[in-house]
Each structure stands twice: as structure tokens, then as C-alpha cells.
Amino acid sequence: AFLPHLSLAVDINPLLLCVAKRLLAGESLELVEFPSPARDSKSVAVQHKIETQLRKPEGFEFLFAHALNLPFKKESLDFVFTPWLIDILPISIEEFSKRLNYYLKPGGIWINSGPLGYTDSAHAHAVAADQIEDVLSRGGFKLAF
């Protein structure tokens, strides 16, 4: 089993970190969503109650930081998981993979999950799925799927 002694949830959005911290502490939250565009007058502001049965495991902490400027030493991380991140960054995947590789120990693992659905602001850095292996190899990674 993969049981790290320390896991960090890193994000630059304080709202997301606070919500996660409170939910994992056992609180339920009521948040308001403002869909854009609203389909009708009832969907201008939609209230949601969110809760989870999950609790913060031992050794799991929250860190306010930017993915492009992580506060870690070179080769200090064993494993990095980036959900829904690489397609919203203002830099290329190749550049991000080089930066991320700086922090990983030799033999470290990076798992990314999420689409390659680039936003307009990141479209200049778009990479097609058939180009990923070549781009990431230039960043020091080897795909293992």
C-alpha cells in the first residue's frame, strides 16, 4: 500500500483550500453557485449544501502556493498528482514538466488527471494528445500507461 507520511494539497485558491479543510474536518457547507449563463430566473443563484463522510487523514495538510512557484527544494518530492491543472497554466506543458521534474526525486512519479481542454488564455500552449509523449520526454518524463 502507498502510505506517505506527509501529503500536501496545494492550491493558489484560498476558497478551495478552506472548503476542503472544513469538509474534511466534518463540517457541511452551504455555497451559492452563479451559473453563467443562467437558464432562467430560478437558476441565477443556486444554493448547494455540500458534505462528505471523508475525514482528513493523519499526515494530510493544506498549503497555499502556486503550482509554478512551489516552496520546495530540488529533488524533495516523491510523488506529485496534478488534477485538472496542465491545461489552465499560462506556460507550456513542456516548461511546466521541466519545473515539476526539478522538485521530484530521481525515480519520482507524476500523475496528471484532467482534460487537455485549453482555456482561451492558455490556448497558445495547447498540445494535442498525440504530442504529449514527445513533449513530456523533453521535460524529463517517460509515460507509463
C-alpha positions in Angstrom: 0.0 0.0 0.0 1.1 3.6 -0.7 1.1 5.2 2.7 3.0 8.5 2.6 3.9 10.1 5.9 3.1 13.5 4.5 0.6 14.6 1.8 0.0 18.2 0.8 -3.0 19.6 -1.0 -1.5 22.6 -2.8 -3.6 25.4 -4.4 -3.5 29.1 -5.0 -7.2 29.5 -4.5 -7.9 30.1 -0.8 -11.6 29.3 -1.2 -10.9 25.8 -2.5 -8.4 25.1 0.4 -10.8 26.5 3.0 -13.7 24.5 1.7 -11.6 21.3 1.6 -10.2 21.8 5.1 -13.7 22.4 6.6 -15.3 19.5 4.7 -12.5 17.1 5.9 -13.0 18.4 9.4 -16.6 17.1 9.3 -18.4 20.4 8.6 -21.1 20.7 6.0 -21.2 23.9 3.9 -23.8 25.9 2.0 -22.4 27.5 -1.1 -24.1 29.5 -3.8 -23.4 28.9 -7.5 -23.9 31.6 -10.0 -24.3 29.7 -13.3 -23.3 31.6 -16.4 -25.4 32.0 -18.3 -28.4 31.4 -16.1 -31.1 29.3 -17.8 -34.0 31.1 -16.1 -34.7 33.4 -13.1 -34.5 30.4 -10.7 -31.0 29.5 -11.8 -29.4 32.9 -11.3 -28.2 31.8 -7.9 -28.3 28.1 -6.9 -27.7 27.1 -3.3 -25.9 23.8 -2.7 -25.3 22.0 0.6 -22.0 20.0 0.4 -20.7 17.5 2.8 -18.6 14.3 2.9 -18.1 11.3 5.1 -14.4 11.5 4.4 -12.1 12.9 7.2 -8.6 14.4 6.9 -6.1 11.5 7.3 -3.1 11.7 9.5 -0.3 13.5 7.7 -2.5 15.3 5.3 -2.1 19.1 5.2 -3.1 22.1 3.1 -0.6 24.5 1.5 -1.4 27.8 -0.1 1.1 28.0 -3.0 1.2 28.5 -6.8 2.0 25.5 -8.9 4.5 27.5 -10.9 6.4 28.6 -7.8 6.4 25.7 -5.3 8.2 26.2 -2.0 10.1 23.0 -2.1 13.8 22.1 -2.5 15.2 20.4 -5.6 14.5 16.6 -5.6 12.4 16.8 -2.4 9.2 15.2 -3.6 8.5 11.5 -4.2 5.1 11.8 -5.9 3.0 14.6 -7.4 -0.6 14.4 -8.5 -2.0 17.3 -10.6 -5.7 17.1 -11.2 -7.2 19.5 -13.8 -4.1 21.7 -14.0 -1.9 21.5 -17.0 -4.4 22.9 -19.5 -5.0 26.1 -17.5 -1.4 27.1 -16.9 -0.1 30.2 -18.6 3.1 28.3 -19.7 3.6 25.3 -22.0 3.3 21.7 -20.7 6.9 21.2 -21.7 8.0 24.1 -19.5 5.8 23.0 -16.6 7.1 19.4 -16.8 10.7 20.7 -16.6 9.8 22.8 -13.5 8.0 19.9 -11.9 10.8 17.5 -12.6 13.1 19.8 -10.7 11.2 19.0 -7.5 10.9 15.3 -8.0 13.4 12.9 -6.6 15.1 10.6 -9.1 12.5 7.9 -9.9 9.7 10.1 -8.6 6.3 9.9 -10.1 4.0 12.5 -11.6 0.4 11.6 -12.3 -1.8 14.1 -14.1 -5.6 13.8 -14.4 -7.8 16.0 -16.4 -8.6 17.2 -19.9 -6.5 18.9 -22.4 -9.4 21.4 -22.8 -7.4 24.6 -23.0 -9.0 27.9 -22.0 -8.7 30.8 -24.3 -5.8 32.3 -22.3 -3.8 29.0 -22.4 -4.7 28.1 -26.0 -1.3 29.3 -27.3 0.3 26.4 -25.2 -2.2 23.7 -26.5 -0.7 20.3 -27.1 -2.6 17.5 -28.9 -2.9 14.2 -27.2 -0.6 12.5 -29.8 2.2 15.1 -28.9 2.2 14.6 -25.2 4.7 11.8 -25.0 7.3 13.7 -27.0 6.7 17.0 -25.1 6.9 15.3 -21.7 10.1 13.4 -22.7 11.8 16.8 -23.3 10.7 17.7 -19.7 12.5 14.6 -18.4 9.5 12.2 -18.1 8.6 8.8 -19.5 5.0 7.9 -19.9 3.9 4.7 -18.2 0.4 3.9 -19.5 
